[in-house]
Amino acid sequence: VVSDKTRRKAILDEIGDLSKKLQALEKKIEGHMKDYARVHSDFQSSETDFDAVTAKLVADQQATAQLILDTRETMRGQMTREEWDAVFQPSEINN
């Protein structure tokens, strides 16, 4: 849909970067889930232990959301309104 090669490459590069960053965050979150399971199964765990693990999960979830929003904004800056509408057609759910 984006015919300009320079803008198309910038968009594809942004998507590639997003994919790499999301994979890295996924690995971190997997580690947090293992920590959470460990804390959950340890009867000596305290509220502070749970709070620490939960804080890491929440931080990475927020980082994931912000990363997606930032990438979306960068992509939008590289596309015309018509290109954006062609790629991201409104869903039937919103109609």
N, C-alpha and C positions, 0 to 999 in steps of 0.2 A: 504494500500500500504506500509506503514512503519511497518515492522515486528518487529523491536526492541521495546519492551514495554516501556522502559525508554524514548527513543526519542519520541515515539508516545504520551506518557503522557505529555511530555514537550510541544509538538506541540499543543495538545488539551488544555492544561492549558493556553498557549499563546493566543489561539483563544478565550477561555473563558474570559481572561482578556481584550482582544480587545473588545469583545461584551459589557462588563460592562462599559468600558471607552467610547465607542461610544454612549451608551445609556445616559451616564452622559453628554457628549457633546451635544447630541441631545436636552436634556432638557434645557441646557444653551442657545442653539441657538433658541429654541422656545421662551424663555424669551426675547432674543434680538429682535426677530421678533415682539413681543408684544410691546417692547419699540419703535421699528421703526414705527409701526402703530400709536402709541401714538404721537410720534414726527411729523409724517406725517399729522395727523389730527389736530394738534395744529397750528393755523395760526400764533402764536407768536414764533414758533420755528425758531431758527437761523441756519446758516450754521454750527456753532460749535456744535449745538445739533445733527444735522445729522451726522457730522463727528465722534462724540463720539460713536453713535450707530453703525455706519458703521465700525469703528475701532474694536469694540467688535466682530462683525460678521466675519470680515476678520481674526482676531486673532484665533477665534475658527475654522474657515475653515482651516487655516494653521495648527493648532494643530491636526485636524482630518487627514489631509493628512500626516503629519509627523508620527502620531500614526500608520497609515496603513503601511507606508514605513518601520518603525521600526519593526513592527510585521512581515512583509514579510521577512525582513533581518534575524530576529531571527529564523523564520521557516526554511528559506533556510539553516541556519547554522546547523539545526537539521536533514536535509534530504540529502541523496546522490543525485547526479545528476540524476540518473535513477528514483529515487522516485519523485523528483521534476518534472521531465518531465512527469511521469505517472499521477501525480495529476493535473499539470497545462499544459495541452497540448496546443500547439499554436492554436490560433483561426483561423478560415478560413478567417477572415477579413484581417489578416496579410499576407496571402499567395497570 
